[in-house]
Amino acid sequence: MEKFSDVAVESRFGRRTPISLKTLLSYPTSDDVLKVRTDELAKEMHGLGGKRSYGWFCEKTLKLKVAAERNSFKKTLYQSHLVTLKMYIQMLLQQREFLNVLEQEIDQLAIQFEEYEILRSIPGVGSKIAATLISEIGEVTQFSHPKNLVAYAGIDPRIYQSGKFTATIHRITKRGSTKLRQTLYTAVQCGLTNNRNAKLREYYDKKRSEGKPHKVAIIACANKLLHWIYAILKHKQKYTA
C-alpha cells in the first residue's frame, strides 16, 4: 500500500496536489483503482477541478492502473493502515486550505505598500513574488549599496584564495536569506519564460554566449535583477525596459 500511495500522490499526478490527494482518498489501494473503469476514474478526477484536458487525465489514469497492477500489495491487511492514510490526507487538504487563506491575506497586506506596484512593474514579478520580496528585503535604505543586498541574498561569489593562488571557479556564498534567493531564482525563470523580460533575456543570452553554464547564467541574472530591484525601490520609480 505504501509504494502504491507514493506513486499515486507523487509520480502520477503531481506531488501532494489536491486532485491527487482526493483521488487517493477515494481509491486508497491498488485493488480500488483496478476495480473502477478507466473512463470513470478519469472523469471523476477531471471533475475535481483540474485545469488539464479530459484526455490528459485519461493518460494519467492509465499510468495509475499500470502502477496498481504492478504493485504486489493489491489489498491492505490491516484496516488501521487505511484509516491512518485517510487521516493524513484530510490533514494535508485542510493545511492547503489554511495556506491558501494566508496567501490571500498576505497579498491584501502587500497591496498597501508602495513598493508592491513598483516591483510588479518588472516583467515576470507577480503578486506572490512581489509580496515575498517586500517581506524579505524590508526597507531597501538599510543597504548602503546594491552589493550589500546581493550579499544578503547570498548570491555573491565566494572567492577561494590560498597564498598567491586564486581559484578560477567561484561558487555563491548562499549566506543570508534563503527565501530571498529562491524568490529571485523564480523571478528570473518567470522573466525568461516566453521572453517576458526582454532585457533579462538579453543578459542571459550574453552570459551563455560567453560560455557560462545555464545555472551560472541564472545566478548572474538573479544578481542583475537584484541590482534593478535596489535601484527602483531606492528611487521609488517603476521598472523601465
C-alpha positions in Angstrom: 0.0 0.0 0.0 2.8 2.4 0.8 4.6 2.0 -2.5 1.3 2.4 -4.4 0.3 5.5 -2.5 3.7 7.1 -3.2 3.1 6.6 -6.9 -0.4 7.9 -6.8 0.4 11.0 -4.9 3.8 12.0 -6.3 4.7 10.3 -9.6 1.4 10.3 -11.5 -0.5 13.5 -10.7 2.0 15.8 -9.1 3.4 16.0 -5.6 0.6 16.4 -3.0 -1.8 18.3 -5.3 -5.4 18.5 -4.2 -6.5 16.3 -7.1 -4.0 13.6 -6.3 -4.9 13.6 -2.6 -8.6 13.5 -3.2 -8.1 10.6 -5.7 -6.1 8.7 -3.2 -8.7 9.4 -0.5 -11.4 7.7 -2.7 -9.1 5.0 -4.0 -6.5 4.3 -1.3 -5.4 0.8 -2.6 -4.4 -0.8 -5.8 -7.5 -3.0 -5.7 -9.7 0.0 -5.6 -8.1 1.5 -8.7 -8.2 -1.7 -10.6 -11.9 -2.2 -9.9 -13.0 1.2 -11.3 -13.2 1.8 -15.1 -10.6 4.0 -16.6 -13.0 6.4 -18.2 -15.0 6.8 -14.9 -11.8 7.4 -12.9 -10.6 10.0 -15.4 -13.9 11.7 -15.5 -14.0 11.8 -11.7 -10.5 13.3 -11.4 -11.3 15.9 -14.2 -14.4 16.9 -12.2 -12.3 17.7 -9.1 -11.3 21.0 -10.8 -8.3 20.0 -12.9 -7.2 22.6 -15.5 -5.9 19.9 -17.8 -8.0 18.3 -20.5 -10.0 15.1 -20.1 -7.6 13.3 -22.4 -4.7 14.2 -20.1 -6.5 12.7 -17.2 -7.2 9.5 -19.2 -3.5 9.2 -19.9 -2.6 9.6 -16.2 -5.3 7.2 -15.2 -3.8 4.5 -17.5 -0.4 5.0 -15.8 -2.0 4.8 -12.4 -3.7 1.5 -13.3 -0.3 0.1 -14.6 1.2 1.1 -11.2 -1.6 -0.6 -9.4 -1.2 -3.7 -11.5 2.5 -3.8 -10.8 2.1 -3.3 -7.1 2.5 -6.6 -5.2 0.2 -5.4 -2.3 -3.2 -5.4 -4.0 -5.1 -5.4 -0.7 -4.4 -4.0 2.7 -4.0 -6.5 5.5 -4.9 -4.0 8.3 -7.8 -1.6 8.1 -6.0 0.6 10.5 -3.5 1.5 7.8 -6.2 2.8 5.6 -7.7 4.8 8.5 -4.3 6.4 9.2 -3.7 7.1 5.5 -7.1 8.9 5.1 -6.5 10.9 8.3 -3.2 12.2 6.9 -4.7 13.0 3.6 -7.5 15.0 5.2 -4.9 16.9 7.3 -2.9 17.8 4.2 -6.1 19.1 2.5 -7.0 21.2 5.5 -3.5 22.5 5.6 -3.6 23.6 2.0 -6.9 25.4 2.6 -5.3 27.2 5.5 -2.3 28.2 3.5 -4.5 29.5 0.7 -6.2 31.8 3.2 -2.9 33.0 4.5 -1.6 33.7 1.0 -4.7 35.8 0.2 -4.2 37.8 3.4 -0.6 38.4 2.6 -1.5 39.6 -0.9 -4.0 42.0 0.6 -1.4 43.4 3.0 1.2 43.7 0.3 -1.0 45.8 -1.9 -0.9 48.5 0.8 2.8 49.1 0.3 4.0 51.5 -2.4 6.9 49.0 -3.2 4.3 46.4 -4.3 3.3 48.2 -7.5 6.9 49.2 -8.2 8.1 45.6 -8.0 5.1 44.4 -10.1 6.3 46.6 -12.9 9.2 44.2 -13.5 8.1 41.6 -16.1 7.9 38.2 -14.5 7.3 39.5 -11.0 3.8 38.5 -10.0 1.9 39.3 -6.8 3.4 36.5 -4.7 6.9 37.2 -5.8 6.4 40.9 -5.1 5.0 40.2 -1.6 7.9 37.9 -0.8 10.5 40.4 -2.0 8.9 43.1 0.2 8.9 40.9 3.3 12.5 39.7 2.8 14.2 42.9 1.8 12.3 45.3 4.1 13.5 48.9 3.8 15.9 49.0 1.0 17.6 52.0 2.5 19.2 49.8 5.1 21.5 48.6 2.4 24.1 51.3 1.5 25.0 49.7 -1.8 23.3 47.1 -4.1 26.3 44.8 -3.4 25.2 44.6 0.2 21.8 43.5 -0.8 23.3 40.9 -3.2 25.4 39.6 -0.2 22.3 39.5 2.0 20.7 37.3 -0.7 23.7 35.1 -0.7 24.3 35.2 -4.5 27.7 37.0 -4.3 30.6 34.8 -5.4 32.8 33.1 -2.8 36.4 33.6 -3.8 38.9 30.9 -2.7 42.4 32.1 -2.1 45.5 30.4 -0.7 48.7 32.3 -0.7 49.2 33.5 -4.3 46.6 31.1 -5.6 43.2 32.3 -6.5 40.6 29.8 -7.7 39.1 30.4 -11.2 35.8 28.7 -10.3 33.7 30.6 -7.9 30.6 29.5 -6.0 28.0 31.7 -4.4 28.1 32.1 -0.7 24.5 31.1 0.0 24.5 33.1 3.2 21.7 35.5 4.2 18.1 35.0 3.2 17.4 31.6 1.6 13.8 32.7 0.8 15.0 35.8 -1.0 17.5 33.8 -3.0 14.8 31.2 -4.0 12.4 34.0 -4.9 14.9 35.7 -7.1 15.5 32.4 -9.0 11.8 32.1 -9.5 11.5 35.7 -10.7 14.4 35.1 -13.2 12.7 31.9 -14.6 9.4 33.8 -14.9 11.1 36.7 -16.7 12.9 34.4 -19.1 9.8 32.3 -19.9 8.3 33.4 -23.2 10.8 36.3 -23.2 8.6 38.3 -20.8 11.6 40.3 -19.7 13.5 41.1 -22.9 16.3 42.9 -21.1 16.8 39.9 -18.8 16.7 37.5 -21.7 19.3 39.6 -23.5 21.6 39.4 -20.5 21.1 35.7 -20.1 21.9 35.1 -23.7 25.0 37.2 -23.4 26.3 35.1 -20.5 25.5 31.9 -22.4 27.4 33.2 -25.4 30.4 33.7 -23.1 30.4 30.0 -22.4 28.7 30.2 -19.0 26.6 27.1 -18.0 22.9 27.6 -17.6 23.0 27.6 -13.7 25.8 30.2 -13.7 23.9 32.4 -16.2 20.7 32.1 -14.0 22.7 33.3 -10.9 24.2 36.1 -12.9 20.6 37.1 -13.9 19.5 37.0 -10.3 22.3 39.2 -9.4 21.5 41.7 -12.2 17.8 41.6 -11.3 18.5 42.4 -7.6 20.5 45.4 -8.8 17.5 46.6 -10.7 15.2 46.0 -7.7 17.6 48.0 -5.5 17.6 50.9 -8.0 13.8 51.1 -8.5 13.0 50.7 -4.8 15.5 53.4 -3.8 14.3 55.9 -6.3 10.7 54.8 -6.0 10.3 54.5 -9.7 8.7 51.7 -11.7 10.9 49.5 -13.9 11.5 50.6 -17.5 12.9 48.3 -20.2 
